[in-house]
Amino acid sequence: MKLRNLSYTLALVAMTALGVSGCGGAIDSYINGTVVGLSADATVELTNTDNGDKVSVKFNESDNSFKFDKTVAAGASYHIIVSKQPKGQTCSVEPNNGIGQVPANGGDITDIKVKCVIGNSTAVVVTVKLSGLADGATVVLSNVLSSPIDSLSITGDQETARGGTTERAFSILHFPGDMYEIKVTDQPSNGQRCEVKGNTGSGYIPTTGPMSPATVSCSFS
């Protein structure tokens, strides 16, 4: 009888432990979606500007879905943009221009839709190439000539801390001839100071050729 009671108790403890482990906290989320209207042999590049993750989607007759590699924490925001348009086409992101927030209890995002149409758009986003920012430190940059002012928050990682670079994009589209000016509007709280190098952070959107990114360097000195 005692042996039976002991077995029952052990089984109950095991079931309780499984129940507790199954009630863990919120799960980080993957950002998923679908591209529609992409021409044969065309490729579109998408970027989550909140963490710098990129994904390229090439035309596929049976499946034009995509999934970003990096997860987004529960409750955190995301902003999906078209960072490279396919040749001869213009693509846009829905819903809400690709801006959203992961639910507080987690769960993958699956409703991102990228719609592509025939025809080129000359609109571009201003990009930034940053280096030297310590792992976990955050700097806020702003394009002060954008309307409204376009702000970009960048958090350093091991790569930037070692002196490597990360390239991020502002969210508002600009057309040739538009002026832009990138400024550091919130320095890191760890004592570092970041600065836009030379004249790379201001000027006009070019009418021809690619646009070079603004260069931002961070250091403790």
matplotlib code that plots the C-alpha trace (Angstrom):
import matplotlib.pyplot as plt

x = [0.0, 2.8, 4.6, 1.4, 1.0, 4.7, 4.2, 1.1, 2.9, 5.9, 3.6, 1.7, 5.0, 6.1, 2.8, 3.0, 6.5, 5.4, 2.5, 4.8, 7.3, 4.6, 3.5, 6.6, 6.9, 6.1, 8.0, 10.0, 8.3, 9.3, 8.2, 6.6, 4.8, 4.1, 5.2, 2.6, 3.0, 6.7, 7.9, 9.6, 13.4, 12.9, 14.2, 13.1, 15.0, 13.2, 14.7, 13.4, 14.8, 14.3, 17.0, 18.7, 17.6, 17.3, 15.7, 15.7, 12.7, 13.2, 10.3, 9.0, 6.0, 4.7, 5.8, 6.8, 6.6, 9.4, 10.6, 13.2, 16.0, 16.1, 13.2, 11.5, 10.8, 7.3, 6.0, 8.7, 8.1, 9.1, 9.2, 9.5, 10.6, 11.6, 15.3, 16.0, 13.3, 13.2, 14.3, 11.4, 9.0, 8.0, 6.9, 5.2, 4.6, 1.2, -0.5, 0.3, 3.4, 5.1, 5.0, 3.7, 4.2, 4.5, 1.7, 2.7, 2.3, 4.3, 3.3, 4.6, 3.6, 2.2, 0.2, 3.0, 2.2, 4.5, 2.7, 4.7, 3.6, 5.3, 7.1, 10.1, 10.0, 12.8, 12.0, 14.8, 15.4, 18.4, 20.7, 23.4, 26.5, 27.5, 30.6, 32.1, 28.9, 29.2, 27.2, 23.8, 24.3, 21.7, 22.0, 19.2, 19.7, 17.3, 16.8, 15.9, 14.9, 12.4, 8.7, 7.9, 11.3, 12.4, 14.2, 16.2, 17.3, 20.3, 21.5, 25.1, 26.1, 29.3, 30.1, 29.9, 31.7, 34.7, 34.8, 32.6, 29.8, 26.0, 23.9, 20.4, 17.7, 15.4, 11.7, 10.5, 10.9, 12.6, 12.8, 15.7, 16.4, 15.1, 17.5, 18.4, 20.5, 21.3, 22.0, 22.7, 19.6, 20.2, 23.7, 24.3, 24.0, 27.2, 29.5, 30.2, 29.8, 28.7, 29.1, 28.3, 31.5, 32.3, 29.6, 28.3, 25.2, 23.7, 23.0, 20.5, 19.1, 21.0, 19.1, 21.3, 23.4, 23.2, 23.1, 25.9, 25.0, 25.8, 28.7, 28.4, 31.3, 31.0, 33.8, 34.6, 37.2]
y = [0.0, 2.3, 1.5, 2.3, 5.7, 6.5, 5.8, 7.9, 10.8, 10.6, 10.6, 13.6, 15.5, 14.8, 16.0, 19.2, 19.8, 19.4, 21.7, 24.4, 24.1, 24.5, 27.8, 29.7, 33.4, 35.0, 33.6, 35.8, 36.1, 35.7, 38.2, 36.4, 37.6, 37.2, 39.1, 39.5, 40.8, 40.2, 39.8, 36.6, 36.6, 39.7, 40.0, 42.4, 43.1, 43.8, 45.2, 45.3, 48.8, 48.1, 45.4, 45.6, 42.1, 41.7, 39.2, 38.8, 37.3, 36.0, 35.3, 31.8, 30.5, 28.5, 30.3, 34.0, 33.9, 35.1, 34.9, 37.1, 35.2, 37.3, 37.1, 40.1, 40.1, 40.0, 43.6, 45.0, 47.0, 46.3, 48.3, 46.5, 48.5, 47.8, 48.4, 47.4, 47.6, 44.9, 46.1, 47.8, 47.5, 49.4, 47.5, 48.7, 47.1, 46.6, 46.9, 50.2, 50.7, 47.7, 49.3, 47.1, 45.7, 42.1, 41.1, 41.2, 37.4, 36.8, 34.9, 35.1, 37.9, 36.5, 39.3, 41.3, 41.7, 43.3, 44.4, 45.0, 46.8, 47.5, 50.8, 52.4, 54.7, 57.1, 57.4, 56.3, 56.0, 57.6, 55.0, 55.1, 53.1, 53.0, 51.6, 51.5, 51.4, 49.2, 46.0, 46.9, 50.6, 52.7, 55.8, 57.8, 59.5, 61.9, 63.3, 66.7, 68.0, 65.2, 66.1, 64.8, 64.4, 60.8, 59.1, 55.9, 54.0, 51.8, 49.3, 48.1, 44.5, 42.5, 43.3, 47.1, 46.8, 45.2, 48.0, 46.4, 48.3, 47.9, 49.6, 50.8, 52.7, 55.6, 55.0, 58.0, 57.9, 60.9, 61.9, 63.4, 66.9, 66.5, 67.8, 65.7, 66.2, 63.5, 64.5, 62.5, 63.4, 61.0, 59.9, 56.5, 56.4, 54.4, 57.5, 57.0, 59.8, 59.3, 61.7, 62.0, 62.0, 65.0, 66.0, 62.4, 63.2, 66.1, 67.1, 66.4, 63.1, 62.5, 62.5, 59.8, 57.0, 55.3, 57.3, 56.8, 56.1, 58.6, 57.5, 57.5, 56.7, 56.0, 56.0, 56.6, 59.3]
z = [0.0, 0.9, -2.4, -4.3, -2.5, -3.2, -6.9, -7.0, -5.2, -7.6, -10.6, -9.2, -8.7, -12.3, -13.7, -11.6, -12.8, -16.4, -15.9, -14.5, -17.2, -19.8, -18.3, -19.1, -19.9, -23.2, -26.3, -28.6, -32.0, -35.6, -38.3, -41.3, -44.4, -48.1, -51.2, -53.9, -57.5, -57.7, -61.3, -62.6, -61.6, -59.5, -55.9, -53.1, -49.9, -46.7, -43.5, -39.9, -39.0, -35.3, -35.2, -38.6, -39.7, -43.5, -45.7, -49.5, -51.3, -54.9, -57.1, -56.7, -58.6, -55.7, -52.6, -52.0, -48.3, -46.0, -42.4, -40.7, -38.9, -35.8, -33.2, -31.7, -28.0, -26.7, -26.4, -28.6, -31.8, -35.3, -38.6, -41.9, -44.9, -48.5, -48.4, -52.0, -54.6, -57.4, -60.9, -62.7, -59.8, -56.6, -53.5, -50.4, -47.0, -45.3, -42.8, -41.3, -43.5, -41.8, -38.3, -35.4, -32.0, -30.9, -28.4, -24.7, -24.5, -27.7, -30.8, -34.3, -36.6, -39.8, -41.5, -43.1, -46.8, -49.4, -52.6, -55.7, -58.9, -62.2, -62.4, -60.7, -57.7, -57.1, -53.4, -51.0, -47.3, -45.6, -44.2, -41.4, -41.0, -37.3, -35.5, -32.0, -30.0, -26.9, -26.7, -25.2, -25.4, -27.3, -29.4, -31.0, -34.3, -36.0, -39.5, -38.4, -41.8, -42.3, -41.8, -39.3, -37.7, -38.4, -35.4, -35.4, -32.3, -32.6, -29.9, -30.1, -30.2, -30.0, -33.6, -33.2, -29.9, -31.7, -34.1, -36.8, -38.5, -38.6, -41.3, -40.4, -42.3, -41.3, -42.1, -44.1, -47.9, -49.6, -53.3, -55.3, -54.3, -50.7, -48.0, -45.0, -41.9, -39.4, -35.8, -32.6, -30.5, -27.6, -26.6, -25.0, -21.2, -20.7, -21.1, -24.8, -27.3, -30.9, -33.7, -37.4, -39.3, -41.6, -44.0, -44.5, -42.5, -44.5, -48.1, -50.8, -52.0, -55.3, -58.6, -60.1, -58.6, -55.2, -52.0, -49.5, -45.9, -43.2, -41.0, -37.2, -34.9, -31.1, -28.5, -24.8, -25.6]

ax = plt.figure().add_subplot(projection="3d")
ax.plot(x, y, z, "-o")
ax.set_aspect("equal")
plt.show()
